[in-house]
Amino acid sequence: MHRAFFALPVLLALTACLSGDKGDRTYTETAVTEGPLTTQRGSMLSNQSGRVLVPVELDGDEVSFMVTAKTDTLISLEAILDENGDEVVNWKDWLSAKSTESLTSAFYVYGYDSVVNWPVRDVDRSLSAGTWTARFTTLDEDYYYVEDVLVDYTVQTKTDEDLESAVVKVRLVWAEGLDTRNDLQQAVEGAMERWREVWGAAGVTIEVTEVSSELDPELTVDSVAPFPNDEVDYGGDDDDVTVIIGETINGTRGLYGQSGGIPGTLISTANAAVYISWLTNAGRDGEFQEYEVLLLGETMAHEVGHYLGLFHPVEATYDYYDALEDTVECTSWSKCEDQLGENLMFPYPLCSFSDCEPQGNLTVDQSAVMNLYTGAL
Ligand SMILES: [Zn+2]
């Protein structure tokens, strides 16, 4: 009996402490600028209608910005508003029944974080000085709006006079034990050469830092499910992209690689990585032939291409497309393989038992998306 009496005040104290804590955690940090990239962190509560209005301060020199919002409930992007409060993009225009094009995965209710890079395409470029807004919604598991949810956000902006060339910093993380294998080291080295070649046509180079880790080589990725991953801190800085080399993804040999988002974020979240299965790329025998080294390179270039904001020019259903004008909208597998099969972002590799078609082309519009990624500096 005594326990029950004691429990009540303790419970009240806890509740009081929690709500006090919530209030204290609403803040904005001072922005940190490193070269062309400025990063600002903050935190706020969703309002009565379940909206979170993240301010994006622009002084007019920026070419793009990225907003990453994290919380402990479902969250997605609803709209971006310019300095006058006018909507420049709204999810309804992209997720309606008649829309057959994808612009950003920020509109999808994926999980407990949401990432948007703006502008996505060359035609979306219109940044001007003032306070822009990224409007997110917080939702419960039944997709009802929820108020009073604490959201941590990071706003990153980049200035860049030259949108024809950029460097993406890649943090290559080896799952446990793989970096001591000579065959894999050699294959990845050769693959990165192909990756550099493919991206080079878009004016994007990679600067790679390799890291050993204790990650299980059987990678588990839940980012496609509408449930959160456990928060995994892959480390790294606020200007790099993490690429993890593992043996398999989700226990299957059918996945070559997977991106943590379209686009993915530069900061640390549960989905802040690109996952690569070396074993799937090495084929049935698990040994890298020369063409499989090239395939691995194209897989890396493709998956990190997603991370920079590129969708497949056509999905494998042949009725859903990216939002770019210079990638054709083909309507059958034969036409699509014929017209887009050589594109880096084609949804699947075209391989026979002993060779694969080179798949490294990027269009002008695709290159622009890559260069507008806030982490392409
Ligand atoms: Zn893909």
Residues whose N, C-alpha, C, O or C-beta is under 5 A from the ligand:
A	BS01	ZN	P347
